[in-house]
Amino acid sequence: MSWFDIIKGKFISSKVLRKIKKGIEGVDGVTINEIISSKNQHLKIHCTYEGEDSPTGKPVKFIITTGGRGNVVGKIEALMRKNVKQALERKDVFIGDW
């Protein structure tokens, strides 16, 4: 089963899931490991950053929790990049200005 099959229909569509993935993986060094859906239509997106800005030189794992409803859909890619940056900063990874 692909992660596109996790949530379909009323709240989070395949199109929005693709935008979420594109926004997250648009950050150099970030990959999505797993996407888990919850009953309240939120996603827990388990990610790994492997890049030169890792403070220990080792991969950094982090989680983004998000939903895809409302007026933010048009801005979802930019919001996902912002969420990645904030999550990485909490792990002491500073990947430059955006």
C-alpha positions as CSV (number, residue, x, y, z in Angstrom):
1,M,0.0,0.0,0.0
2,S,1.4,3.4,-0.9
3,W,1.1,6.3,1.5
4,F,-1.3,7.9,-1.0
5,D,-3.9,5.3,0.1
6,I,-3.8,6.3,3.8
7,I,-6.5,9.0,3.8
8,K,-8.8,9.7,0.9
9,G,-12.0,11.5,0.5
10,K,-13.6,14.1,2.7
11,F,-10.7,15.6,4.6
12,I,-7.3,14.9,3.1
13,S,-7.1,14.1,-0.6
14,S,-4.4,12.4,-2.6
15,K,-3.6,15.8,-4.2
16,V,-3.0,17.4,-0.8
17,L,-0.9,14.4,0.3
18,R,1.3,14.9,-2.8
19,K,1.7,18.6,-1.9
20,I,2.6,17.7,1.7
21,K,5.2,15.2,0.5
22,K,6.6,17.6,-2.1
23,G,6.9,20.4,0.5
24,I,8.7,18.2,3.0
25,E,11.0,16.4,0.6
26,G,11.7,19.8,-1.1
27,V,14.1,20.4,1.8
28,D,17.6,19.1,0.9
29,G,18.5,16.1,2.9
30,V,15.0,15.3,4.2
31,T,13.2,12.1,3.5
32,I,9.8,10.8,4.7
33,N,10.1,7.4,6.5
34,E,6.4,6.8,7.3
35,I,3.1,8.6,7.4
36,I,0.5,7.6,10.0
37,S,-3.0,8.8,10.0
38,S,-5.2,9.3,13.0
39,K,-9.0,9.2,13.4
40,N,-9.1,13.0,13.7
41,Q,-7.7,13.3,10.2
42,H,-4.3,14.5,11.2
43,L,-1.1,12.9,9.9
44,K,2.1,12.1,11.8
45,I,4.9,12.3,9.3
46,H,8.1,10.6,10.5
47,C,11.1,12.1,8.7
48,T,14.9,11.9,8.7
49,Y,17.3,14.7,7.9
50,E,20.7,13.6,6.6
51,G,22.8,16.5,5.6
52,E,25.9,18.6,6.3
53,D,24.1,20.7,9.0
54,S,23.5,17.8,11.3
55,P,25.1,18.7,14.6
56,T,26.4,15.2,15.3
57,G,27.1,14.2,11.7
58,K,24.4,11.5,12.1
59,P,20.9,11.3,10.7
60,V,18.3,13.4,12.7
61,K,14.8,11.9,13.0
62,F,11.8,14.2,13.6
63,I,8.0,14.1,13.3
64,I,5.6,16.6,11.8
65,T,1.9,16.5,12.8
66,T,-0.4,18.1,10.3
67,G,-3.8,18.1,8.6
68,G,-4.7,19.3,5.2
69,R,-8.0,21.0,5.6
70,G,-9.2,24.6,5.2
71,N,-7.7,27.6,3.3
72,V,-4.1,26.5,3.8
73,V,-4.2,23.9,1.0
74,G,-2.9,26.4,-1.6
75,K,0.1,27.2,0.7
76,I,0.7,23.7,2.0
77,E,4.1,23.3,0.3
78,A,5.5,26.4,1.9
79,L,3.9,25.6,5.2
80,M,5.5,22.1,5.2
81,R,9.0,23.6,4.5
82,K,8.4,26.0,7.4
83,N,7.3,23.0,9.6
84,V,10.5,21.1,8.6
85,K,12.7,24.1,9.4
86,Q,11.0,24.5,12.9
87,A,11.2,20.8,13.7
88,L,14.9,20.7,12.7
89,E,15.7,23.8,14.7
90,R,14.3,22.1,17.8
91,K,16.8,19.4,17.1
92,D,19.6,22.0,16.9
93,V,19.8,21.7,13.1
94,F,20.1,25.1,11.3
95,I,19.9,24.7,7.6
96,G,20.2,28.3,6.5
97,D,17.8,31.1,5.5
98,W,14.7,30.4,3.4
